[in-house]
Every structure is written in C-alpha cells, then in structure tokens.
Amino acid sequence: MSPKKFYDIIPPGVDPNALSGKLFVIEGADGSGRSTQINILTDWLEHKGFPVVNVGLKRSTLISKQFTAAQQSKVIGPLTLNLFYATDHVDQLENVIIPALRAGFLVIADRYIYTLMARAIVRGADPDWVKSIYSLSIIPDAVFYLKAKPQILVERNFQKKNTLDYWESGMDIGYSQDMFESFFAYQRRIQKQFLLMKDEYGFQVINGNRMVSTIAKDLKGRIEQLLPSM
Amino acid sequence: MTQRIEQGKDDYPGALIAVEGLDGSGKSTQIHLIKRWLELEGYKVFFTEWNSSVAVKPATKKAKKRHLLTPTTFSLIHCTDFADRYERQILPLLRAGYIVLSDRYIYTAFARDAVRKCDPGWVKRLYSFAVHPTLTFFFQVPLEVALDRILGARPKLKFHEAGMDLHLSEDPYESFRIFQGRIFKEYQKLVDEFDMTVVDATQQVEKQQEKVREIIKEKLDLSKYKWRAQR
C-alpha cells in the first residue's frame, strides 16, 4: 500500500490513502516512440498478471468530442485551449485514474500534465498560472521522458503518417509558414520546457534515439523495481 | 500575451460593468435595462452572460444532463466557457473602447465553487487571467425573498441549479433552499473582498435602475464610449 500524494491540493471527495495502485507516466513528443513503448509495456504487465489501465490526452468522456471540434475550428484562443486540456485531464483523473488506483490497478499515462504545461507555456501562458491549475494532480510513481532528436522525430512521423501534425508542429504559434521549419522550432522549445521541469518533477530521461527493443528493455528494468510484490 | 495583464489594471480604454446576486435577485432585469439605456443613448455596448460560449456550452449542457461533472470539472468547464468569452469578446472589446456588460462574472464561480468545496485559492488562481470590473453591482435581497421569487412559481428546477449534486436533500426545492443559503453566505464575503456596489434589490425595479444609472454616470466618463461616427 502506498498512499498517493497530490502536488498541492486534493480535489474534493478524494481519499489519497485509498489509492493503492501505481501510476506510470510516459512523456515525449510524437515520434518519440511513446505509443509503441506503452503497447509493449501493457502487454508485458498484463502477461505478468497485473491489471493495466491506459489513459492519454483528449480521451475524456466529458469533453473530448467538443474539444476536438473547437480545436479543429481554430477559433478558440490559447487560454481556452489550455482550460479545455485541463478539464479533459481532471475528468480522466477523477473518473479513470483515481478509481483504477483505488482498485489497485497499474495506470499507464500516455502523456500527463507535463506536456500540457509545456504546451501552455510555449504558447505564452503564465507558468505560475499553469502550475497552479495542475496542483491538484496526482504525483506519479515514475515519469519517463522519452527524449529523441528532432531529426528522428521527423523521420518517425513521416514513417507513420507521411505528414507532420499541425499542432505538433506548433503551426498555431506562427514560428514559420513552413511546417518543416516550424516543427523544429516548436519541438526545440518544448524540449527546453521539459528539461526545465526535469528536476522539479523528477523525470527519468530515457534516450529515445535507440532501437525499440533496447528502449523497452530499459523501461521494463526501471518499472520492474516499482511493481508491487506478487 | 493577454494573460499577463495584471489583475485590476485599468490599461484598456473600455469599461467593464458586472452584476452579481442570487437567482431571483433581479440582476438580469437590471442589466438588461442598463443595456437598453446605454444603447439608446448611443454608446458602444456589448452584453455577455455566464455559461454562454458557443464553443463550450454544448459540452457543459451534455455533461450536466448526464451528471458527468465533479466539483472540479464543474469549476473547470465553467472557467473554460468564461475564458472563451473573455479572450474572444470581453478583452478585445474592452481594448476597442466598449462598455462591456456582464451578467455574472468570476465572483459567481468563486461563490459556487466554494460551496462545492473546491479550494478557494485554487479557484481564484484559475481565474487570475481576468481583469476585475470597473464596477460590480451586487443585488442584495434577503435569502427568503430570493427563494420566494424563484420557488413561488413552482418551476422545474434543473439538477445543478438546485445543487442536487451536493446531496443536500432528496427534495429539489429543499436542496435549492440550502444551496442558495450557502451561496448567499459566500457572496456576503465576496461583496467586501471585491468592493462591490450593493444595491437594495427589494426596492422597485425602476428605483433600483435609477440608482444604478446614477452610479454609472458618476463612476464612468460616459462621453468616452460614444460612437464617434454618427449612425
């Protein structure tokens, strides 16, 4: 039993002592290998007999549909975008993550508040404001930050979708009309934010430039030590 | 970045007037009359109200109907609605020199979210991007009067409107009474903290309106907000 801690504030109606599961977070840009690794880890953990729940951005029942629609229309401003993300996060926190942890499950989060904070700050939000919003989130048992060179990210994005994503290229910010250039400018700024957060939030930086199997072995080794004894 | 604007900093040419008060305090009638008066006198006026963003309200409506909200997501989704109106309408219009009239403002969230047991400091920081109004009128009525005005007609109360999510009572009318009582208490604290202008809302509508107009004329240099081109 390891009661969970929150960054600052416990949301009303939550008992942190009842949360016996584990929360693992995988962070990293599109193309860093996040989803591939999460699939491998989920298979591995379920094979071992641990119940696993996956969460990720924009997967809340509450607003994911309206959020996507609003985002695609490109009429909403940065404040609203940040708050949509926050609502989406807290909905999953309270309705998926917390119940799963209460039931003793392992939760693997495909990105967490750190991506949301980095994205908001890069778009000009006040860092203290952003931090304060997420002060009612759960502190994970481990945060793995998959760090890959922008060149590798580009290569993997093209390999997967043959195109760069509008938002992951930061096209809404207007660094450059050229998506390729914008992608590099945006990813550099996001990486900078992640490195600034690294110590404060205790990220384990994982070299994402390596082969899939090598990264998986690395992650499994780190997670193994944190698993509840069977 | 708009968000960096300091609280209460009066560096935009427009003016913001907000009304607050309990359901049944008559504030919406009063702000409607302010709007009509200013429009007919030839001022640049824009009206906005709580929970009305076209991008967010459909989500809120669905979530309320299906009882998907917790106190925290209730707070966040209303802040998202406010932020959308704020950054697309309220702030640009203040910068363009409008008189912006707001039926309920951030204080509504402060009162309601506190009653739902959200951390008050967290809620205030959440809304810290918003400027404070030039003038906030609080329409003060005794709780019983407000309750009678709303419940007298025996309306069908909505789930959240009656505070049913707080499990105060199985009976929506009783729940509404307790809920409004708690909001009333929160409002009393906010009136002092944020220096709201209190209007005695037990008076006749026209009397209240007369007083409100006097205060507006006294506090604002209305000539600044006239349409420059003759329409």
Boltz contact constraints between the chains, C-beta under 6 A:
constraints:
  - contact:
      token1: [A, 9]
      token2: [B, 119]
      max_distance: 6.0
  - contact:
      token1: [A, 9]
      token2: [B, 122]
      max_distance: 6.0
  - contact:
      token1: [A, 11]
      token2: [B, 72]
      max_distance: 6.0
  - contact:
      token1: [A, 12]
      token2: [B, 71]
      max_distance: 6.0
  - contact:
      token1: [A, 12]
      token2: [B, 117]
      max_distance: 6.0
  - contact:
      token1: [A, 62]
      token2: [B, 63]
      max_distance: 6.0
  - contact:
      token1: [A, 62]
      token2: [B, 68]
      max_distance: 6.0
  - contact:
      token1: [A, 63]
      token2: [B, 59]
      max_distance: 6.0
  - contact:
      token1: [A, 66]
      token2: [B, 58]
      max_distance: 6.0
  - contact:
      token1: [A, 66]
      token2: [B, 59]
      max_distance: 6.0
  - contact:
      token1: [A, 70]
      token2: [B, 55]
      max_distance: 6.0
  - contact:
      token1: [A, 76]
      token2: [B, 55]
      max_distance: 6.0
  - contact:
      token1: [A, 77]
      token2: [B, 87]
      max_distance: 6.0
  - contact:
      token1: [A, 79]
      token2: [B, 83]
      max_distance: 6.0
  - contact:
      token1: [A, 79]
      token2: [B, 87]
      max_distance: 6.0
  - contact:
      token1: [A, 80]
      token2: [B, 80]
      max_distance: 6.0
  - contact:
      token1: [A, 80]
      token2: [B, 83]
      max_distance: 6.0
  - contact:
      token1: [A, 80]
      token2: [B, 84]
      max_distance: 6.0
  - contact:
      token1: [A, 83]
      token2: [B, 79]
      max_distance: 6.0
  - contact:
      token1: [A, 83]
      token2: [B, 80]
      max_distance: 6.0
  - contact:
      token1: [A, 83]
      token2: [B, 83]
      max_distance: 6.0
  - contact:
      token1: [A, 84]
      token2: [B, 80]
      max_distance: 6.0
  - contact:
      token1: [A, 86]
      token2: [B, 76]
      max_distance: 6.0
  - contact:
      token1: [A, 87]
      token2: [B, 73]
      max_distance: 6.0
  - contact:
      token1: [A, 87]
      token2: [B, 76]
      max_distance: 6.0
  - contact:
      token1: [A, 87]
      token2: [B, 77]
      max_distance: 6.0
  - contact:
      token1: [A, 87]
      token2: [B, 80]
      max_distance: 6.0
  - contact:
      token1: [A, 90]
      token2: [B, 72]
      max_distance: 6.0
  - contact:
      token1: [A, 90]
      token2: [B, 73]
      max_distance: 6.0
  - contact:
      token1: [A, 90]
      token2: [B, 76]
      max_distance: 6.0
  - contact:
      token1: [A, 91]
      token2: [B, 73]
      max_distance: 6.0
  - contact:
      token1: [A, 94]
      token2: [B, 70]
      max_distance: 6.0
  - contact:
      token1: [A, 124]
      token2: [B, 1]
      max_distance: 6.0
  - contact:
      token1: [A, 125]
      token2: [B, 3]
      max_distance: 6.0
  - contact:
      token1: [A, 126]
      token2: [B, 3]
      max_distance: 6.0
  - contact:
      token1: [A, 132]
      token2: [B, 125]
      max_distance: 6.0
